[in-house]
């Protein structure tokens, strides 16, 4: 791969992003303005997605929308994978469908869970990614990459496994900024004490007759956790692409090991030019866990009264997430949801318009996805505009302006409405939401 195919040679369009790799806010320049490429780690489909899983889905949907606005919808490729091979899936299949053959039981678990995930995130207002690859569709590619790593001296066989040799990569640990002797292997499948180095991690593990597996040069087995994203991202986006995203918890070991595999297999200086990570989520001030009794799935929040004694609309969950900067920790609470719902109630429903975006809204988003700043700007517009209109418009019709929309399509569907710069001839009346008579005070 030539330098021209990996360098940040695109046009600067005003977007600045915090790059975890450098720990700095940087001007974003794509490798190719005609094909901006984004990869985000998706769910492992062994159980319904919890509210913490919703945060990266929403955050990177905002980024996807913003990139589409800046470069054009046809010039952005967004890949978000589904992990459908994992020992947790195997365990869930055996638990839930003990009378079925394992492969059939696994298929039942993964299909049901993936279907629920898609249903949940549709309610959160996210766009479908351009590509949604599944790990099981890329097993042959994983075998090929592992073989290449062995051939190049970066991997070895031991104890029925193929392991990545972390000592073979001098700058291993560059993303997490951890020294090699501080690293822990971190894997979703068991690792025995037969490694050359403590930080070596599994690329391939042999399967028993009772476990799912695929043929390989090292015997029938299954891949380790990290190899799948290296293979899927390279297949769909290229050996080097623009942005890789995910949760803060993935920096080490998952993303660190993705970088090691990809760079060593392809002989590149980087895997992705920009790495973005969203912060952790707590629930009512405590770490979310089943043992704490504060573990909630997206489905439970949308369809049951298990959190706060009521069901919550998807747009409220979405806005509540975006009221905190994506890099900061968020305390997900009933109070925050009520605050988001009250804010939404003051904003009119959107109507279609081709108006240009309000500068203050777009500027906030261009500044490292400052959704909190964008929301403040949107609210200021929502409060300001009605004061310029005749009072009779508040009794029967809710005023509409070209200022009220395109942020939904362009930047985020942050929430149901979106407010953009007004135009003298762009006001269009429309009825308020059913059962609710808006007054001037309702907008303040």
One Martini backbone bead per residue (centre of mass of N, CA, C, O) as a GRO file, in nm:
protein
  444
    1UNK     BB    1   0.094   0.037   0.025
    2UNK     BB    2   0.076   0.355  -0.030
    3UNK     BB    3   0.107   0.664   0.105
    4UNK     BB    4  -0.144   0.788  -0.048
    5UNK     BB    5  -0.340   0.555   0.088
    6UNK     BB    6  -0.284   0.679   0.411
    7UNK     BB    7  -0.292   0.970   0.403
    8UNK     BB    8  -0.391   1.300   0.511
    9UNK     BB    9  -0.509   1.443   0.202
   10UNK     BB   10  -0.747   1.591   0.260
   11UNK     BB   11  -0.988   1.815   0.325
   12UNK     BB   12  -1.050   2.072   0.534
   13UNK     BB   13  -1.391   2.102   0.704
   14UNK     BB   14  -1.366   2.172   1.038
   15UNK     BB   15  -1.299   1.901   1.168
   16UNK     BB   16  -1.259   1.795   1.509
   17UNK     BB   17  -1.061   1.534   1.675
   18UNK     BB   18  -1.010   1.305   1.922
   19UNK     BB   19  -0.706   1.125   1.945
   20UNK     BB   20  -0.607   0.852   2.115
   21UNK     BB   21  -0.323   0.805   1.990
   22UNK     BB   22  -0.230   1.125   2.069
   23UNK     BB   23  -0.409   1.298   2.274
   24UNK     BB   24  -0.546   1.485   2.045
   25UNK     BB   25  -0.667   1.755   1.879
   26UNK     BB   26  -0.768   1.720   1.536
   27UNK     BB   27  -0.758   1.753   1.217
   28UNK     BB   28  -0.972   1.640   0.972
   29UNK     BB   29  -0.838   1.406   0.728
   30UNK     BB   30  -0.882   1.234   0.466
   31UNK     BB   31  -0.769   1.013   0.242
   32UNK     BB   32  -1.065   1.021   0.087
   33UNK     BB   33  -1.322   1.227  -0.004
   34UNK     BB   34  -1.479   0.991  -0.173
   35UNK     BB   35  -1.399   0.781   0.094
   36UNK     BB   36  -1.513   0.771   0.396
   37UNK     BB   37  -1.391   0.575   0.683
   38UNK     BB   38  -1.587   0.374   0.922
   39UNK     BB   39  -1.523   0.197   1.237
   40UNK     BB   40  -1.735  -0.011   1.456
   41UNK     BB   41  -1.792  -0.177   1.736
   42UNK     BB   42  -2.010  -0.419   1.799
   43UNK     BB   43  -2.205  -0.667   1.893
   44UNK     BB   44  -2.254  -0.939   2.110
   45UNK     BB   45  -2.496  -1.204   2.036
   46UNK     BB   46  -2.605  -1.322   2.356
   47UNK     BB   47  -2.756  -1.049   2.433
   48UNK     BB   48  -2.914  -0.794   2.519
   49UNK     BB   49  -2.878  -0.472   2.495
   50UNK     BB   50  -2.748  -0.229   2.678
   51UNK     BB   51  -2.721   0.100   2.763
   52UNK     BB   52  -2.414   0.108   2.713
   53UNK     BB   53  -2.436   0.015   2.409
   54UNK     BB   54  -2.587   0.278   2.308
   55UNK     BB   55  -2.371   0.497   2.303
   56UNK     BB   56  -2.197   0.429   2.047
   57UNK     BB   57  -2.432   0.419   1.853
   58UNK     BB   58  -2.504   0.722   1.885
   59UNK     BB   59  -2.235   0.869   1.851
   60UNK     BB   60  -2.166   0.738   1.558
   61UNK     BB   61  -2.417   0.850   1.424
   62UNK     BB   62  -2.339   1.141   1.440
   63UNK     BB   63  -2.081   1.115   1.276
   64UNK     BB   64  -2.208   1.000   1.021
   65UNK     BB   65  -2.390   1.245   0.965
   66UNK     BB   66  -2.167   1.457   0.949
   67UNK     BB   67  -2.005   1.330   0.718
   68UNK     BB   68  -2.238   1.339   0.513
   69UNK     BB   69  -2.255   1.646   0.511
   70UNK     BB   70  -1.953   1.709   0.427
   71UNK     BB   71  -1.925   1.468   0.179
   72UNK     BB   72  -2.162   1.292   0.140
   73UNK     BB   73  -2.354   1.009   0.138
   74UNK     BB   74  -2.174   0.862  -0.104
   75UNK     BB   75  -1.879   0.924   0.076
   76UNK     BB   76  -1.966   0.716   0.312
   77UNK     BB   77  -1.829   0.448   0.518
   78UNK     BB   78  -2.009   0.229   0.744
   79UNK     BB   79  -1.880  -0.002   0.984
   80UNK     BB   80  -2.073  -0.250   1.177
   81UNK     BB   81  -2.040  -0.512   1.368
   82UNK     BB   82  -2.098  -0.870   1.426
   83UNK     BB   83  -2.069  -1.093   1.696
   84UNK     BB   84  -2.113  -1.464   1.624
   85UNK     BB   85  -1.838  -1.555   1.783
   86UNK     BB   86  -1.856  -1.707   2.109
   87UNK     BB   87  -1.851  -1.841   2.423
   88UNK     BB   88  -2.113  -1.700   2.522
   89UNK     BB   89  -2.291  -1.815   2.302
   90UNK     BB   90  -2.250  -2.110   2.362
   91UNK     BB   91  -2.362  -2.102   2.652
   92UNK     BB   92  -2.646  -1.993   2.578
   93UNK     BB   93  -2.728  -2.224   2.390
   94UNK     BB   94  -2.711  -2.452   2.604
   95UNK     BB   95  -2.918  -2.323   2.799
   96UNK     BB   96  -3.171  -2.260   2.594
   97UNK     BB   97  -3.089  -2.529   2.382
   98UNK     BB   98  -3.031  -2.844   2.483
   99UNK     BB   99  -3.194  -3.014   2.237
  100UNK     BB  100  -3.003  -2.890   2.036
  101UNK     BB  101  -2.796  -2.843   1.815
  102UNK     BB  102  -2.549  -2.623   1.845
  103UNK     BB  103  -2.569  -2.468   1.577
  104UNK     BB  104  -2.874  -2.415   1.603
  105UNK     BB  105  -2.865  -2.274   1.877
  106UNK     BB  106  -2.681  -2.042   1.789
  107UNK     BB  107  -2.867  -1.931   1.567
  108UNK     BB  108  -3.094  -1.854   1.756
  109UNK     BB  109  -2.946  -1.656   1.936
  110UNK     BB  110  -2.828  -1.456   1.722
  111UNK     BB  111  -3.093  -1.380   1.579
  112UNK     BB  112  -3.255  -1.275   1.818
  113UNK     BB  113  -3.045  -1.062   1.914
  114UNK     BB  114  -3.012  -0.902   1.650
  115UNK     BB  115  -3.309  -0.824   1.615
  116UNK     BB  116  -3.327  -0.663   1.879
  117UNK     BB  117  -3.108  -0.461   1.822
  118UNK     BB  118  -3.240  -0.332   1.573
  119UNK     BB  119  -3.497  -0.245   1.714
  120UNK     BB  120  -3.373  -0.064   1.930
  121UNK     BB  121  -3.205   0.139   1.743
  122UNK     BB  122  -3.443   0.247   1.587
  123UNK     BB  123  -3.564   0.390   1.843
  124UNK     BB  124  -3.288   0.580   1.850
  125UNK     BB  125  -3.242   0.700   1.546
  126UNK     BB  126  -3.061   0.524   1.367
  127UNK     BB  127  -2.865   0.450   1.123
  128UNK     BB  128  -2.767   0.254   0.893
  129UNK     BB  129  -2.515   0.102   0.797
  130UNK     BB  130  -2.344   0.026   0.519
  131UNK     BB  131  -2.213  -0.206   0.701
  132UNK     BB  132  -2.277  -0.557   0.847
  133UNK     BB  133  -2.066  -0.760   0.957
  134UNK     BB  134  -1.986  -1.101   1.016
  135UNK     BB  135  -1.773  -1.315   1.150
  136UNK     BB  136  -1.872  -1.585   1.001
  137UNK     BB  137  -1.805  -1.447   0.708
  138UNK     BB  138  -1.461  -1.433   0.797
  139UNK     BB  139  -1.288  -1.692   0.852
  140UNK     BB  140  -1.096  -1.714   0.608
  141UNK     BB  141  -0.958  -1.440   0.665
  142UNK     BB  142  -0.844  -1.519   0.941
  143UNK     BB  143  -0.667  -1.751   0.846
  144UNK     BB  144  -0.493  -1.579   0.656
  145UNK     BB  145  -0.381  -1.379   0.868
  146UNK     BB  146  -0.252  -1.586   1.057
  147UNK     BB  147  -0.059  -1.703   0.847
  148UNK     BB  148   0.091  -1.436   0.799
  149UNK     BB  149   0.194  -1.398   1.091
  150UNK     BB  150   0.363  -1.652   1.099
  151UNK     BB  151   0.544  -1.597   0.849
  152UNK     BB  152   0.645  -1.307   0.989
  153UNK     BB  153   0.688  -1.368   1.314
  154UNK     BB  154   0.402  -1.292   1.498
  155UNK     BB  155   0.339  -1.609   1.533
  156UNK     BB  156   0.227  -1.906   1.727
  157UNK     BB  157   0.238  -2.235   1.838
  158UNK     BB  158   0.048  -2.344   2.142
  159UNK     BB  159  -0.149  -2.551   2.308
  160UNK     BB  160  -0.375  -2.540   2.068
  161UNK     BB  161  -0.262  -2.259   1.964
  162UNK     BB  162  -0.268  -1.924   1.840
  163UNK     BB  163  -0.022  -1.665   1.890
  164UNK     BB  164   0.067  -1.351   1.968
  165UNK     BB  165   0.378  -1.177   1.946
  166UNK     BB  166   0.452  -0.896   2.122
  167UNK     BB  167   0.773  -0.884   2.084
  168UNK     BB  168   0.755  -0.839   1.759
  169UNK     BB  169   0.645  -0.545   1.857
  170UNK     BB  170   0.796  -0.266   1.958
  171UNK     BB  171   0.509  -0.068   1.968
  172UNK     BB  172   0.348  -0.204   2.166
  173UNK     BB  173   0.098   0.009   2.321
  174UNK     BB  174   0.032   0.294   2.176
  175UNK     BB  175  -0.268   0.340   2.259
  176UNK     BB  176  -0.256   0.282   2.586
  177UNK     BB  177   0.031   0.348   2.711
  178UNK     BB  178   0.159   0.060   2.769
  179UNK     BB  179   0.364  -0.148   2.892
  180UNK     BB  180   0.444  -0.466   2.825
  181UNK     BB  181   0.477  -0.557   3.139
  182UNK     BB  182   0.157  -0.454   3.189
  183UNK     BB  183   0.025  -0.658   3.027
  184UNK     BB  184  -0.274  -0.819   2.941
  185UNK     BB  185  -0.429  -1.032   2.744
  186UNK     BB  186  -0.717  -1.047   2.706
  187UNK     BB  187  -1.002  -1.257   2.676
  188UNK     BB  188  -1.284  -1.464   2.577
  189UNK     BB  189  -1.076  -1.691   2.601
  190UNK     BB  190  -0.889  -1.919   2.719
  191UNK     BB  191  -0.556  -1.893   2.875
  192UNK     BB  192  -0.265  -2.044   2.894
  193UNK     BB  193   0.074  -2.124   3.030
  194UNK     BB  194   0.223  -2.117   2.698
  195UNK     BB  195   0.362  -1.850   2.670
  196UNK     BB  196   0.615  -1.638   2.591
  197UNK     BB  197   0.422  -1.402   2.684
  198UNK     BB  198   0.194  -1.254   2.887
  199UNK     BB  199   0.063  -1.069   2.636
  200UNK     BB  200  -0.025  -1.289   2.475
  201UNK     BB  201  -0.264  -1.370   2.214
  202UNK     BB  202  -0.541  -1.505   2.072
  203UNK     BB  203  -0.623  -1.634   1.738
  204UNK     BB  204  -0.641  -1.958   1.792
  205UNK     BB  205  -0.873  -2.233   1.881
  206UNK     BB  206  -0.943  -2.529   1.972
  207UNK     BB  207  -1.204  -2.767   1.918
  208UNK     BB  208  -1.436  -2.955   2.019
  209UNK     BB  209  -1.696  -3.156   1.936
  210UNK     BB  210  -1.897  -2.957   2.113
  211UNK     BB  211  -1.775  -2.730   1.940
  212UNK     BB  212  -1.738  -2.484   1.746
  213UNK     BB  213  -1.596  -2.503   1.401
  214UNK     BB  214  -1.302  -2.471   1.187
  215UNK     BB  215  -1.102  -2.517   0.941
  216UNK     BB  216  -0.739  -2.554   0.964
  217UNK     BB  217  -0.391  -2.576   0.978
  218UNK     BB  218  -0.443  -2.614   1.320
  219UNK     BB  219  -0.727  -2.704   1.313
  220UNK     BB  220  -1.013  -2.733   1.464
  221UNK     BB  221  -1.174  -2.408   1.518
  222UNK     BB  222  -1.146  -2.076   1.668
  223UNK     BB  223  -1.151  -1.752   1.716
  224UNK     BB  224  -1.052  -1.489   1.846
  225UNK     BB  225  -1.154  -1.177   1.917
  226UNK     BB  226  -0.964  -0.964   1.749
  227UNK     BB  227  -0.941  -1.068   1.446
  228UNK     BB  228  -1.212  -0.985   1.317
  229UNK     BB  229  -1.170  -0.671   1.286
  230UNK     BB  230  -0.924  -0.678   1.107
  231UNK     BB  231  -1.065  -0.827   0.872
  232UNK     BB  232  -1.326  -0.660   0.823
  233UNK     BB  233  -1.198  -0.383   0.779
  234UNK     BB  234  -1.014  -0.462   0.539
  235UNK     BB  235  -1.233  -0.572   0.349
  236UNK     BB  236  -1.424  -0.295   0.353
  237UNK     BB  237  -1.183  -0.043   0.397
  238UNK     BB  238  -0.899  -0.143   0.438
  239UNK     BB  239  -0.584  -0.140   0.576
  240UNK     BB  240  -0.644   0.175   0.569
  241UNK     BB  241  -0.824   0.414   0.763
  242UNK     BB  242  -0.977   0.670   0.928
  243UNK     BB  243  -1.197   0.548   1.151
  244UNK     BB  244  -1.199   0.431   1.494
  245UNK     BB  245  -1.451   0.292   1.712
  246UNK     BB  246  -1.553   0.310   2.071
  247UNK     BB  247  -1.512   0.211   2.373
  248UNK     BB  248  -1.300   0.261   2.636
  249UNK     BB  249  -1.277  -0.055   2.704
  250UNK     BB  250  -1.127  -0.119   2.409
  251UNK     BB  251  -0.838  -0.022   2.407
  252UNK     BB  252  -0.795  -0.248   2.639
  253UNK     BB  253  -0.719  -0.502   2.425
  254UNK     BB  254  -0.862  -0.481   2.148
  255UNK     BB  255  -0.736  -0.237   1.987
  256UNK     BB  256  -0.444  -0.304   2.033
  257UNK     BB  257  -0.466  -0.586   1.883
  258UNK     BB  258  -0.562  -0.490   1.616
  259UNK     BB  259  -0.315  -0.325   1.544
  260UNK     BB  260  -0.109  -0.551   1.554
  261UNK     BB  261  -0.228  -0.736   1.340
  262UNK     BB  262  -0.257  -0.537   1.101
  263UNK     BB  263   0.029  -0.421   1.079
  264UNK     BB  264   0.180  -0.699   1.060
  265UNK     BB  265   0.025  -0.812   0.812
  266UNK     BB  266   0.057  -0.534   0.618
  267UNK     BB  267   0.292  -0.324   0.680
  268UNK     BB  268   0.189  -0.081   0.856
  269UNK     BB  269   0.176   0.212   1.054
  270UNK     BB  270  -0.138   0.182   1.041
  271UNK     BB  271  -0.489   0.132   1.066
  272UNK     BB  272  -0.580   0.414   1.182
  273UNK     BB  273  -0.581   0.764   1.205
  274UNK     BB  274  -0.842   0.751   1.396
  275UNK     BB  275  -0.930   0.745   1.750
  276UNK     BB  276  -1.245   0.670   1.915
  277UNK     BB  277  -1.387   0.730   2.256
  278UNK     BB  278  -1.621   0.648   2.478
  279UNK     BB  279  -1.750   0.671   2.774
  280UNK     BB  280  -1.872   0.583   3.056
  281UNK     BB  281  -2.145   0.412   3.234
  282UNK     BB  282  -2.384   0.505   3.469
  283UNK     BB  283  -2.629   0.420   3.732
  284UNK     BB  284  -2.714   0.622   3.963
  285UNK     BB  285  -2.386   0.643   4.044
  286UNK     BB  286  -2.337   0.344   3.936
  287UNK     BB  287  -2.224   0.064   3.844
  288UNK     BB  288  -2.321  -0.148   3.607
  289UNK     BB  289  -2.502  -0.434   3.745
  290UNK     BB  290  -2.658  -0.716   3.844
  291UNK     BB  291  -2.569  -0.709   4.148
  292UNK     BB  292  -2.689  -0.405   4.181
  293UNK     BB  293  -2.971  -0.377   4.017
  294UNK     BB  294  -2.869  -0.177   3.740
  295UNK     BB  295  -2.958  -0.355   3.490
  296UNK     BB  296  -3.022  -0.238   3.148
  297UNK     BB  297  -3.199  -0.261   2.875
  298UNK     BB  298  -3.324  -0.118   2.605
  299UNK     BB  299  -3.592  -0.272   2.606
  300UNK     BB  300  -3.675  -0.200   2.896
  301UNK     BB  301  -3.690   0.110   2.855
  302UNK     BB  302  -3.901   0.099   2.612
  303UNK     BB  303  -4.119  -0.155   2.734
  304UNK     BB  304  -4.084  -0.083   3.041
  305UNK     BB  305  -4.100  -0.006   3.417
  306UNK     BB  306  -3.800  -0.064   3.546
  307UNK     BB  307  -3.732   0.250   3.489
  308UNK     BB  308  -3.889   0.483   3.680
  309UNK     BB  309  -4.189   0.352   3.630
  310UNK     BB  310  -4.136   0.360   3.303
  311UNK     BB  311  -4.149   0.444   2.983
  312UNK     BB  312  -3.913   0.527   2.709
  313UNK     BB  313  -3.834   0.712   2.464
  314UNK     BB  314  -3.592   0.710   2.227
  315UNK     BB  315  -3.544   1.024   2.211
  316UNK     BB  316  -3.473   1.049   2.512
  317UNK     BB  317  -3.231   0.861   2.525
  318UNK     BB  318  -3.066   1.011   2.315
  319UNK     BB  319  -3.050   1.293   2.442
  320UNK     BB  320  -2.928   1.207   2.713
  321UNK     BB  321  -2.660   1.114   2.588
  322UNK     BB  322  -2.594   1.406   2.437
  323UNK     BB  323  -2.562   1.595   2.703
  324UNK     BB  324  -2.287   1.446   2.693
  325UNK     BB  325  -1.984   1.413   2.637
  326UNK     BB  326  -1.851   1.138   2.482
  327UNK     BB  327  -1.576   1.130   2.669
  328UNK     BB  328  -1.752   1.130   2.909
  329UNK     BB  329  -1.896   1.048   3.175
  330UNK     BB  330  -2.218   0.891   3.253
  331UNK     BB  331  -2.524   0.959   3.428
  332UNK     BB  332  -2.780   0.739   3.430
  333UNK     BB  333  -3.103   0.887   3.485
  334UNK     BB  334  -3.410   0.991   3.561
  335UNK     BB  335  -3.343   1.291   3.562
  336UNK     BB  336  -3.218   1.301   3.277
  337UNK     BB  337  -3.469   1.204   3.126
  338UNK     BB  338  -3.653   1.434   3.218
  339UNK     BB  339  -3.485   1.660   3.099
  340UNK     BB  340  -3.505   1.565   2.805
  341UNK     BB  341  -3.814   1.567   2.786
  342UNK     BB  342  -3.856   1.868   2.850
  343UNK     BB  343  -3.695   1.973   2.612
  344UNK     BB  344  -3.862   1.841   2.385
  345UNK     BB  345  -4.138   1.983   2.462
  346UNK     BB  346  -4.016   2.276   2.353
  347UNK     BB  347  -4.009   2.139   2.074
  348UNK     BB  348  -4.070   2.111   1.760
  349UNK     BB  349  -4.158   1.960   1.502
  350UNK     BB  350  -4.056   1.854   1.205
  351UNK     BB  351  -3.969   1.985   0.884
  352UNK     BB  352  -3.906   2.015   0.565
  353UNK     BB  353  -3.575   2.131   0.450
  354UNK     BB  354  -3.307   2.323   0.265
  355UNK     BB  355  -3.160   2.454   0.472
  356UNK     BB  356  -2.914   2.590   0.627
  357UNK     BB  357  -2.711   2.567   0.878
  358UNK     BB  358  -2.647   2.661   1.177
  359UNK     BB  359  -2.353   2.771   1.287
  360UNK     BB  360  -2.367   2.701   1.599
  361UNK     BB  361  -2.430   2.403   1.559
  362UNK     BB  362  -2.205   2.309   1.367
  363UNK     BB  363  -1.962   2.410   1.532
  364UNK     BB  364  -2.003   2.219   1.767
  365UNK     BB  365  -1.973   1.951   1.607
  366UNK     BB  366  -1.686   2.018   1.486
  367UNK     BB  367  -1.605   2.015   1.801
  368UNK     BB  368  -1.585   1.711   1.883
  369UNK     BB  369  -1.883   1.648   1.921
  370UNK     BB  370  -2.056   1.895   2.062
  371UNK     BB  371  -2.361   1.821   2.172
  372UNK     BB  372  -2.410   2.012   2.405
  373UNK     BB  373  -2.370   2.272   2.237
  374UNK     BB  374  -2.587   2.209   2.025
  375UNK     BB  375  -2.826   2.202   2.219
  376UNK     BB  376  -2.802   2.491   2.317
  377UNK     BB  377  -2.843   2.616   2.036
  378UNK     BB  378  -3.119   2.492   1.979
  379UNK     BB  379  -3.266   2.613   2.222
  380UNK     BB  380  -3.219   2.907   2.156
  381UNK     BB  381  -3.381   2.898   1.891
  382UNK     BB  382  -3.650   2.797   2.010
  383UNK     BB  383  -3.690   3.050   2.195
  384UNK     BB  384  -3.651   3.289   1.989
  385UNK     BB  385  -3.847   3.267   1.739
  386UNK     BB  386  -4.142   3.313   1.858
  387UNK     BB  387  -4.090   3.623   1.938
  388UNK     BB  388  -4.119   3.711   1.614
  389UNK     BB  389  -4.422   3.636   1.633
  390UNK     BB  390  -4.738   3.619   1.623
  391UNK     BB  391  -4.958   3.532   1.873
  392UNK     BB  392  -5.169   3.361   1.703
  393UNK     BB  393  -4.967   3.118   1.643
  394UNK     BB  394  -5.000   2.985   1.941
  395UNK     BB  395  -5.308   2.874   1.932
  396UNK     BB  396  -5.288   2.679   1.651
  397UNK     BB  397  -4.985   2.724   1.558
  398UNK     BB  398  -4.669   2.611   1.480
  399UNK     BB  399  -4.386   2.740   1.409
  400UNK     BB  400  -4.187   2.738   1.112
  401UNK     BB  401  -3.851   2.673   1.006
  402UNK     BB  402  -3.546   2.638   0.860
  403UNK     BB  403  -3.435   2.598   1.159
  404UNK     BB  404  -3.621   2.315   1.184
  405UNK     BB  405  -3.399   2.041   1.104
  406UNK     BB  406  -3.121   1.945   0.959
  407UNK     BB  407  -2.986   1.822   1.209
  408UNK     BB  408  -3.113   1.555   1.192
  409UNK     BB  409  -2.985   1.473   0.920
  410UNK     BB  410  -2.694   1.586   0.937
  411UNK     BB  411  -2.600   1.522   1.243
  412UNK     BB  412  -2.827   1.345   1.453
  413UNK     BB  413  -3.085   1.329   1.564
  414UNK     BB  414  -3.060   1.418   1.852
  415UNK     BB  415  -3.353   1.469   1.796
  416UNK     BB  416  -3.636   1.537   1.666
  417UNK     BB  417  -3.543   1.811   1.635
  418UNK     BB  418  -3.427   2.087   1.425
  419UNK     BB  419  -3.211   2.379   1.410
  420UNK     BB  420  -3.206   2.648   1.180
  421UNK     BB  421  -3.162   2.892   0.984
  422UNK     BB  422  -3.345   3.148   0.911
  423UNK     BB  423  -3.601   3.249   0.678
  424UNK     BB  424  -3.814   3.476   0.559
  425UNK     BB  425  -3.973   3.238   0.366
  426UNK     BB  426  -3.981   2.965   0.573
  427UNK     BB  427  -4.243   2.987   0.706
  428UNK     BB  428  -4.443   2.707   0.843
  429UNK     BB  429  -4.731   2.595   0.928
  430UNK     BB  430  -4.819   2.368   1.206
  431UNK     BB  431  -4.932   2.133   1.390
  432UNK     BB  432  -4.938   2.031   1.683
  433UNK     BB  433  -4.937   1.810   1.898
  434UNK     BB  434  -5.139   1.595   2.013
  435UNK     BB  435  -5.303   1.731   2.293
  436UNK     BB  436  -5.126   2.011   2.247
  437UNK     BB  437  -5.122   2.344   2.358
  438UNK     BB  438  -4.936   2.599   2.253
  439UNK     BB  439  -4.738   2.839   2.414
  440UNK     BB  440  -4.522   3.068   2.497
  441UNK     BB  441  -4.439   2.928   2.769
  442UNK     BB  442  -4.367   2.645   2.640
  443UNK     BB  443  -4.092   2.775   2.506
  444UNK     BB  444  -3.942   2.845   2.812
   0.00000   0.00000   0.00000
